[in-house]
């Protein structure tokens, strides 16, 4: 079960690296505008805010990768809890789909990790 938990943690880390790329580098490009249904004016005006979000997502990915690299249970738990909380908050305040894209995979990884002990 620990192998399955680690695979899920890796998937969550990859998702957050993807969020980093979207928010930091593709926000004000046609792909990012299409993905988030934004006008060029809105994406340009909000690019620095999105880059800040992307940086935070990168930190979450780095923490999960650190936990996988070291095998430290507490590190994995901490960063998965951060992912779930961020996903819930984003789902409430920004878009409901964030609950499914971010919080749900994080919660699944957290449960798999917890029950693998």
KELO-230009 format. One record per residue: residue number from 1; residue in one letter; chain; x, z, y of N, C-alpha, C, O in turn. Coordinates in pm, 1 decimal, always signed. Last residue first. Layout:
{NUM; "a"; "A"; {X; Z; Y}; {X; Z; Y}; {X; Z; Y}; {X; Z; Y}}
...
! end
This chain:
{117; "x"; "A"; {+40.7; +688.6; +291.8}; {+127.0; +808.2; +280.5}; {+98.1; +887.0; +158.0}; {+161.7; +989.6; +134.2}}
{116; "x"; "A"; {-143.3; +500.9; +330.5}; {-32.8; +466.6; +240.9}; {+61.2; +585.0; +218.1}; {+150.6; +579.1; +133.6}}
{115; "x"; "A"; {-323.6; +575.6; +519.6}; {-360.8; +598.6; +380.7}; {-251.6; +558.2; +280.4}; {-266.6; +579.1; +160.0}}
{114; "x"; "A"; {-181.8; +497.9; +751.6}; {-219.0; +638.1; +730.2}; {-248.6; +664.9; +583.2}; {-203.9; +765.5; +528.1}}
{113; "x"; "A"; {-164.0; +218.3; +719.3}; {-44.0; +301.8; +725.4}; {-75.8; +446.4; +693.1}; {-4.5; +510.3; +615.6}}
{112; "x"; "A"; {-434.3; +146.8; +722.9}; {-351.7; +114.1; +606.4}; {-227.0; +200.5; +603.9}; {-188.2; +250.7; +498.4}}
{111; "x"; "A"; {-500.6; +239.5; +981.7}; {-564.9; +296.8; +863.1}; {-484.2; +268.9; +736.6}; {-467.5; +357.3; +652.6}}
{110; "x"; "A"; {-334.8; +71.8; +1138.2}; {-324.8; +217.5; +1147.1}; {-384.9; +284.4; +1023.6}; {-325.2; +376.4; +967.7}}
{109; "x"; "A"; {-430.5; -183.1; +1074.9}; {-291.8; -147.5; +1042.5}; {-273.1; +3.8; +1042.7}; {-203.4; +57.9; +956.9}}
{108; "x"; "A"; {-690.7; -151.8; +1181.7}; {-672.1; -181.9; +1039.4}; {-530.2; -144.8; +995.1}; {-511.7; -82.6; +890.5}}
{107; "x"; "A"; {-628.6; -113.2; +1451.6}; {-695.8; -8.3; +1376.1}; {-679.4; -28.7; +1226.0}; {-656.8; +67.0; +1152.0}}
{106; "x"; "A"; {-514.8; -363.1; +1512.6}; {-436.9; -240.4; +1527.5}; {-495.9; -125.0; +1448.0}; {-423.2; -48.3; +1384.7}}
{105; "x"; "A"; {-733.7; -534.7; +1469.5}; {-613.2; -546.1; +1385.8}; {-525.1; -420.6; +1393.8}; {-468.1; -377.7; +1293.5}}
{104; "x"; "A"; {-908.5; -413.3; +1674.6}; {-942.9; -416.3; +1532.5}; {-820.6; -436.6; +1442.5}; {-804.6; -361.5; +1346.3}}
{103; "x"; "A"; {-778.3; -451.1; +1927.3}; {-807.0; -317.1; +1874.3}; {-832.3; -318.4; +1723.4}; {-781.6; -231.8; +1652.1}}
{102; "x"; "A"; {-742.6; -741.5; +1952.4}; {-634.8; -643.6; +1965.5}; {-665.9; -512.0; +1894.9}; {-587.6; -466.5; +1811.4}}
{101; "x"; "A"; {-970.0; -890.1; +1887.8}; {-839.4; -954.9; +1882.8}; {-725.4; -853.9; +1882.2}; {-622.6; -877.2; +1818.7}}
{100; "x"; "A"; {-1188.0; -721.2; +1921.8}; {-1168.2; -787.2; +1793.0}; {-1027.3; -844.2; +1777.4}; {-972.2; -846.2; +1667.4}}
{99; "x"; "A"; {-1162.1; -630.0; +2183.9}; {-1186.0; -532.9; +2075.8}; {-1152.4; -594.8; +1940.0}; {-1095.1; -528.5; +1853.6}}
{98; "x"; "A"; {-1152.4; -861.9; +2326.3}; {-1027.1; -787.1; +2310.3}; {-1041.4; -681.7; +2200.7}; {-944.2; -648.2; +2133.0}}
{97; "x"; "A"; {-1413.3; -941.9; +2357.7}; {-1335.8; -1002.8; +2248.9}; {-1202.2; -931.9; +2225.6}; {-1145.3; -941.2; +2116.8}}
{96; "x"; "A"; {-1501.4; -823.3; +2591.7}; {-1536.4; -761.4; +2463.8}; {-1454.2; -817.6; +2347.6}; {-1428.8; -747.1; +2249.9}}
{95; "x"; "A"; {-1278.8; -791.1; +2860.7}; {-1355.6; -880.5; +2772.5}; {-1380.6; -811.9; +2639.6}; {-1290.9; -750.0; +2582.4}}
{94; "x"; "A"; {-1246.7; -545.6; +3042.2}; {-1216.4; -686.8; +3069.8}; {-1305.9; -780.7; +2988.9}; {-1397.8; -842.1; +3043.2}}
{93; "x"; "A"; {-1330.1; -285.3; +2968.9}; {-1313.4; -319.2; +3110.6}; {-1293.8; -467.8; +3139.1}; {-1321.8; -512.2; +3250.4}}
{92; "x"; "A"; {-1359.6; -273.1; +2689.0}; {-1460.8; -213.0; +2776.4}; {-1452.2; -268.8; +2917.9}; {-1554.6; -296.5; +2980.2}}
{91; "x"; "A"; {-1135.0; -400.8; +2593.1}; {-1266.6; -445.0; +2548.3}; {-1378.9; -392.5; +2635.6}; {-1480.8; -458.9; +2654.1}}
{90; "x"; "A"; {-932.3; -247.5; +2708.9}; {-949.4; -387.3; +2748.5}; {-1085.6; -441.8; +2709.3}; {-1145.3; -520.0; +2783.3}}
{89; "x"; "A"; {-977.0; -8.7; +2563.9}; {-988.8; -10.8; +2709.7}; {-1010.9; -153.0; +2760.6}; {-1097.4; -176.6; +2845.0}}
{88; "x"; "A"; {-924.6; -100.0; +2304.1}; {-1056.3; -44.1; +2338.1}; {-1078.3; -49.8; +2488.7}; {-1184.7; -90.6; +2535.4}}
{87; "x"; "A"; {-655.2; -178.7; +2333.7}; {-757.9; -274.5; +2293.8}; {-898.5; -227.3; +2326.0}; {-982.1; -306.0; +2370.3}}
{86; "x"; "A"; {-530.4; +63.0; +2398.7}; {-526.0; -48.9; +2493.9}; {-634.0; -151.9; +2461.7}; {-697.1; -206.2; +2552.4}}
{85; "x"; "A"; {-585.1; +201.3; +2157.9}; {-637.9; +250.6; +2285.3}; {-640.1; +139.0; +2389.6}; {-739.1; +121.8; +2460.6}}
{84; "x"; "A"; {-441.8; +38.2; +1975.5}; {-586.5; +58.4; +1960.0}; {-648.3; +105.0; +2091.5}; {-752.5; +54.0; +2132.3}}
{83; "x"; "A"; {-178.6; +60.7; +2074.6}; {-243.1; -70.0; +2062.4}; {-394.9; -54.0; +2057.3}; {-467.6; -124.9; +2126.9}}
{82; "x"; "A"; {-135.1; +337.9; +2044.8}; {-129.7; +275.3; +2177.7}; {-200.9; +140.2; +2177.8}; {-275.2; +109.1; +2270.9}}
{81; "x"; "A"; {-147.1; +353.3; +1767.1}; {-247.9; +423.9; +1846.5}; {-252.3; +366.0; +1988.1}; {-360.1; +347.3; +2044.6}}
{80; "x"; "A"; {+83.5; +205.2; +1711.2}; {-47.5; +154.3; +1668.5}; {-160.2; +223.8; +1743.6}; {-258.9; +159.7; +1779.9}}
{79; "x"; "A"; {+279.6; +373.9; +1816.9}; {+255.8; +244.4; +1879.5}; {+125.4; +180.3; +1833.7}; {+62.8; +107.7; +1910.8}}
{78; "x"; "A"; {+249.1; +604.0; +1645.4}; {+238.9; +613.3; +1791.4}; {+204.3; +478.0; +1852.9}; {+110.5; +467.8; +1931.9}}
{77; "x"; "A"; {+292.8; +496.5; +1386.2}; {+164.2; +559.0; +1422.2}; {+145.4; +558.9; +1573.1}; {+40.3; +519.3; +1623.5}}
{76; "x"; "A"; {+561.7; +412.8; +1410.1}; {+455.6; +316.8; +1378.0}; {+318.9; +371.2; +1420.7}; {+239.7; +300.7; +1483.2}}
{75; "x"; "A"; {+682.8; +659.7; +1458.4}; {+694.9; +551.4; +1556.6}; {+584.3; +449.1; +1534.1}; {+520.6; +404.1; +1629.3}}
{74; "x"; "A"; {+623.3; +800.9; +1222.4}; {+573.1; +848.9; +1351.2}; {+578.7; +740.6; +1459.3}; {+488.4; +731.4; +1542.4}}
{73; "x"; "A"; {+765.0; +653.8; +1023.0}; {+619.4; +664.4; +1019.9}; {+563.6; +700.6; +1157.6}; {+468.1; +638.6; +1204.4}}
{72; "x"; "A"; {+1030.5; +443.8; +1046.7}; {+979.5; +573.5; +1092.5}; {+827.0; +571.8; +1104.9}; {+769.4; +498.8; +1185.6}}
{71; "x"; "A"; {+1164.8; +216.9; +983.1}; {+1080.0; +275.4; +880.0}; {+1019.5; +408.7; +919.8}; {+963.3; +479.0; +835.9}}
{70; "x"; "A"; {+1312.0; +69.4; +1156.3}; {+1364.3; +201.7; +1118.5}; {+1286.6; +265.2; +1005.0}; {+1335.6; +356.3; +938.4}}
{69; "x"; "A"; {+1159.0; -167.1; +1170.4}; {+1304.0; -173.0; +1148.7}; {+1358.0; -40.9; +1095.7}; {+1438.8; -38.2; +1002.8}}
{68; "x"; "A"; {+901.5; -77.0; +1230.5}; {+925.9; -149.5; +1105.8}; {+1074.1; -148.7; +1070.5}; {+1110.5; -131.7; +954.2}}
{67; "x"; "A"; {+952.8; +41.3; +1482.0}; {+900.1; +120.8; +1371.0}; {+921.7; +53.5; +1236.6}; {+956.6; +119.8; +1138.9}}
{66; "x"; "A"; {+1036.6; -189.5; +1621.7}; {+1127.7; -74.5; +1606.5}; {+1083.0; +12.2; +1489.0}; {+1164.8; +52.1; +1406.1}}
{65; "x"; "A"; {+797.4; -328.2; +1617.8}; {+913.5; -383.8; +1548.5}; {+1017.7; -275.2; +1524.2}; {+1079.6; -270.4; +1417.9}}
{64; "x"; "A"; {+646.3; -156.6; +1778.3}; {+605.5; -181.2; +1639.4}; {+721.7; -237.3; +1557.9}; {+742.0; -198.6; +1442.8}}
{63; "x"; "A"; {+789.5; -176.0; +2019.3}; {+773.3; -47.7; +1951.4}; {+734.4; -63.4; +1805.4}; {+784.3; +8.8; +1719.0}}
{62; "x"; "A"; {+758.9; -447.8; +2078.6}; {+892.8; -392.5; +2055.5}; {+885.0; -258.9; +1982.2}; {+965.3; -232.2; +1892.8}}
{61; "x"; "A"; {+481.1; -458.6; +2120.5}; {+542.7; -534.2; +2010.6}; {+679.6; -477.4; +1976.9}; {+712.8; -460.8; +1859.5}}
{60; "x"; "A"; {+467.3; -297.4; +2349.3}; {+395.8; -258.1; +2227.6}; {+454.9; -329.7; +2106.2}; {+476.1; -268.4; +2001.6}}
{59; "x"; "A"; {+619.5; -451.3; +2525.4}; {+665.7; -316.9; +2489.0}; {+595.7; -267.1; +2362.3}; {+657.8; -202.3; +2278.1}}
{58; "x"; "A"; {+453.2; -675.3; +2545.0}; {+586.6; -688.4; +2487.2}; {+643.9; -554.3; +2445.4}; {+709.5; -544.1; +2341.8}}
{57; "x"; "A"; {+241.6; -563.0; +2679.1}; {+221.2; -610.1; +2541.8}; {+353.9; -630.7; +2470.6}; {+365.4; -606.5; +2350.4}}
{56; "x"; "A"; {+370.2; -520.2; +2924.5}; {+322.3; -405.7; +2845.7}; {+298.7; -445.7; +2700.0}; {+332.1; -370.4; +2608.5}}
{55; "x"; "A"; {+408.2; -789.3; +2997.0}; {+523.1; -701.8; +2976.7}; {+484.2; -580.0; +2893.3}; {+557.0; -541.2; +2802.0}}
{54; "x"; "A"; {+144.7; -871.0; +3029.8}; {+227.6; -930.8; +2925.6}; {+348.8; -845.5; +2893.8}; {+387.4; -831.2; +2777.8}}
{53; "x"; "A"; {+75.0; -727.2; +3257.0}; {+7.3; -701.4; +3128.7}; {+90.0; -753.7; +3012.5}; {+103.1; -687.7; +2909.4}}
{52; "x"; "A"; {+245.2; -860.1; +3435.7}; {+259.3; -716.2; +3413.9}; {+193.2; -674.8; +3282.6}; {+249.5; -596.3; +3206.2}}
{51; "x"; "A"; {+135.1; -1113.7; +3428.0}; {+272.8; -1094.6; +3381.7}; {+299.3; -946.9; +3354.0}; {+368.8; -913.3; +3258.1}}
{50; "x"; "A"; {-111.4; -1062.1; +3547.7}; {-106.7; -1102.5; +3406.6}; {+33.7; -1083.3; +3350.1}; {+48.7; -1040.7; +3235.6}}
{49; "x"; "A"; {-25.9; -1008.2; +3807.0}; {-97.1; -905.1; +3730.4}; {-92.2; -936.0; +3581.5}; {-71.5; -846.8; +3499.3}}
{48; "x"; "A"; {+81.9; -1255.4; +3874.3}; {+170.3; -1138.3; +3868.8}; {+104.2; -1022.7; +3794.6}; {+172.6; -946.8; +3726.0}}
{47; "x"; "A"; {-146.0; -1428.1; +3861.4}; {-31.3; -1445.9; +3771.1}; {+57.5; -1322.4; +3763.2}; {+104.1; -1287.9; +3654.7}}
{46; "x"; "A"; {-366.4; -1445.0; +4021.4}; {-358.6; -1330.0; +3930.9}; {-235.6; -1333.2; +3839.7}; {-222.8; -1249.4; +3750.4}}
{45; "x"; "A"; {-340.2; -1679.9; +4167.6}; {-356.2; -1553.1; +4239.7}; {-335.8; -1432.0; +4149.4}; {-292.2; -1326.9; +4196.4}}
{44; "x"; "A"; {-328.3; -1870.7; +3962.6}; {-214.6; -1854.8; +4053.8}; {-221.0; -1717.9; +4122.1}; {-119.9; -1648.5; +4133.1}}
{43; "x"; "A"; {-581.3; -1844.1; +3851.4}; {-463.5; -1816.3; +3768.9}; {-340.2; -1795.3; +3856.2}; {-256.6; -1710.3; +3825.6}}
{42; "x"; "A"; {-742.9; -1919.7; +4070.2}; {-750.9; -1784.0; +4015.1}; {-626.3; -1750.7; +3933.4}; {-572.0; -1640.9; +3945.1}}
{41; "x"; "A"; {-664.7; -2187.9; +4106.8}; {-652.7; -2090.8; +4216.1}; {-652.8; -1947.9; +4162.7}; {-572.2; -1865.1; +4205.2}}
{40; "x"; "A"; {-730.0; -2310.2; +3863.3}; {-589.7; -2302.0; +3905.6}; {-568.6; -2198.3; +4016.4}; {-466.6; -2129.4; +4019.1}}
{39; "x"; "A"; {-973.2; -2105.3; +3691.8}; {-939.4; -2213.3; +3783.9}; {-790.9; -2202.0; +3818.4}; {-732.4; -2094.7; +3804.1}}
{38; "x"; "A"; {-996.8; -2021.7; +3343.8}; {-967.3; -1989.8; +3483.6}; {-947.2; -2116.8; +3565.2}; {-909.0; -2221.4; +3512.6}}
{37; "x"; "A"; {-1019.1; -1961.7; +3059.6}; {-1127.2; -2021.5; +3139.6}; {-1112.3; -1986.2; +3288.2}; {-1202.5; -1929.1; +3349.5}}
{36; "x"; "A"; {-813.2; -1890.5; +2898.2}; {-882.8; -1781.5; +2966.6}; {-991.7; -1830.6; +3061.8}; {-1049.9; -1751.5; +3135.9}}
{35; "x"; "A"; {-734.7; -2142.1; +2798.8}; {-757.3; -2030.5; +2706.8}; {-841.6; -1920.1; +2770.7}; {-929.8; -1863.1; +2706.5}}
{34; "x"; "A"; {-694.8; -2289.0; +3035.2}; {-800.0; -2328.5; +2940.1}; {-836.4; -2211.4; +2849.2}; {-954.2; -2184.7; +2825.3}}
{33; "x"; "A"; {-480.6; -2149.7; +3147.6}; {-606.5; -2162.1; +3222.7}; {-721.8; -2198.3; +3129.7}; {-832.4; -2145.8; +3142.9}}
{32; "x"; "A"; {-288.4; -2185.2; +2944.2}; {-337.5; -2052.1; +2978.7}; {-469.3; -2056.4; +3053.3}; {-559.4; -1977.0; +3026.3}}
{31; "x"; "A"; {-255.8; -2467.3; +2954.4}; {-295.3; -2400.0; +2830.5}; {-354.5; -2262.1; +2859.5}; {-459.1; -2226.7; +2805.2}}
{30; "x"; "A"; {-177.2; -2519.8; +3228.9}; {-304.4; -2569.4; +3173.5}; {-349.1; -2497.9; +3045.9}; {-468.0; -2470.2; +3029.9}}
{29; "x"; "A"; {-50.0; -2209.2; +3367.5}; {-30.8; -2343.7; +3313.4}; {-162.2; -2389.5; +3250.8}; {-249.2; -2307.2; +3222.6}}
{28; "x"; "A"; {-41.4; -1941.4; +3428.7}; {-68.2; -2037.4; +3535.5}; {-35.3; -2180.8; +3493.5}; {+2.9; -2263.2; +3576.6}}
{27; "x"; "A"; {+18.2; -1824.7; +3176.0}; {-101.7; -1786.8; +3251.7}; {-139.3; -1894.3; +3353.1}; {-255.6; -1933.6; +3362.3}}
{26; "x"; "A"; {+248.2; -1852.1; +3031.7}; {+150.1; -1960.7; +3025.5}; {+24.3; -1935.4; +3107.4}; {-66.9; -2018.1; +3107.3}}
{25; "x"; "A"; {+410.7; -1625.1; +3067.0}; {+467.3; -1758.4; +3084.2}; {+364.6; -1870.9; +3090.2}; {+392.2; -1975.6; +3148.9}}
{24; "x"; "A"; {+270.0; -1382.6; +3039.8}; {+387.7; -1390.3; +3126.9}; {+428.8; -1533.3; +3159.7}; {+477.0; -1559.5; +3269.9}}
{23; "x"; "A"; {+50.0; -1430.4; +2871.6}; {+29.9; -1364.4; +3000.5}; {+149.6; -1377.7; +3094.5}; {+132.0; -1383.5; +3216.2}}
{22; "x"; "A"; {+153.5; -1568.7; +2644.6}; {+37.5; -1618.4; +2720.0}; {+31.5; -1560.6; +2860.7}; {+10.2; -1633.5; +2957.5}}
{21; "x"; "A"; {+364.3; -1395.9; +2569.7}; {+390.3; -1535.5; +2606.6}; {+276.4; -1592.2; +2690.1}; {+299.2; -1655.6; +2793.2}}
{20; "x"; "A"; {+219.8; -1158.1; +2513.6}; {+327.4; -1159.4; +2612.4}; {+351.3; -1301.8; +2661.1}; {+357.9; -1325.5; +2781.7}}
{19; "x"; "A"; {+57.4; -1245.3; +2304.2}; {-5.4; -1204.0; +2430.3}; {+97.9; -1206.5; +2542.9}; {+68.5; -1251.0; +2653.8}}
{18; "x"; "A"; {+261.4; -1287.1; +2114.1}; {+180.4; -1399.3; +2161.7}; {+111.2; -1367.8; +2293.3}; {+106.1; -1451.6; +2383.3}}
{17; "x"; "A"; {+338.4; -1026.6; +2077.4}; {+436.8; -1120.2; +2131.5}; {+365.6; -1244.9; +2184.3}; {+404.9; -1301.2; +2286.5}}
{16; "x"; "A"; {+101.3; -936.8; +1963.9}; {+139.7; -887.7; +2096.3}; {+252.1; -970.2; +2158.5}; {+259.3; -981.9; +2280.9}}
{15; "x"; "A"; {+106.9; -1073.4; +1718.9}; {-3.9; -1094.6; +1813.3}; {+36.9; -1052.4; +1953.6}; {+10.6; -1123.3; +2050.7}}
{14; "x"; "A"; {+334.0; -954.0; +1610.2}; {+336.6; -1096.6; +1643.4}; {+223.9; -1131.5; +1740.6}; {+243.4; -1209.9; +1833.5}}
{13; "x"; "A"; {+233.2; -693.5; +1570.4}; {+348.6; -715.6; +1658.9}; {+356.2; -861.7; +1703.3}; {+381.8; -890.0; +1820.4}}
{12; "x"; "A"; {+31.8; -748.2; +1383.6}; {-4.9; -692.9; +1514.2}; {+109.7; -714.0; +1614.1}; {+85.3; -748.5; +1729.7}}
{11; "x"; "A"; {+195.4; -833.4; +1172.3}; {+95.8; -925.1; +1229.6}; {+55.5; -877.6; +1369.1}; {+46.4; -957.8; +1462.1}}
{10; "x"; "A"; {+334.2; -596.3; +1120.6}; {+408.0; -714.9; +1165.0}; {+313.7; -816.6; +1229.1}; {+348.6; -879.0; +1329.3}}
{9; "x"; "A"; {+122.1; -441.9; +1028.1}; {+193.0; -401.6; +1150.4}; {+270.4; -520.6; +1206.7}; {+271.3; -542.5; +1327.9}}
{8; "x"; "A"; {+66.2; -581.9; +793.1}; {-33.6; -577.4; +900.2}; {+29.2; -535.6; +1032.6}; {-6.8; -588.4; +1137.8}}
{7; "x"; "A"; {+300.3; -528.1; +653.0}; {+263.6; -667.6; +682.4}; {+163.3; -671.0; +797.4}; {+174.6; -753.5; +888.1}}
{6; "x"; "A"; {+280.1; -250.7; +632.0}; {+389.2; -309.7; +709.6}; {+363.5; -455.8; +743.5}; {+401.0; -502.1; +851.3}}
{5; "x"; "A"; {+54.3; -232.2; +463.9}; {+51.9; -172.8; +598.4}; {+159.6; -235.4; +685.7}; {+133.7; -269.5; +801.1}}
{4; "x"; "A"; {+156.5; -355.0; +234.7}; {+42.1; -414.5; +303.4}; {+32.3; -361.5; +446.6}; {+5.2; -437.5; +539.6}}
{3; "x"; "A"; {+354.1; -167.0; +173.9}; {+391.5; -305.9; +200.9}; {+279.7; -376.4; +276.9}; {+305.8; -449.4; +372.5}}
{2; "x"; "A"; {+204.9; +59.3; +120.8}; {+292.8; +59.9; +237.7}; {+336.2; -82.1; +274.0}; {+353.1; -113.6; +391.8}}
{1; "x"; "A"; {+82.4; +0.0; -120.4}; {+0.0; +0.0; +0.0}; {+86.6; +0.0; +126.5}; {+45.2; -54.2; +229.0}}
! end
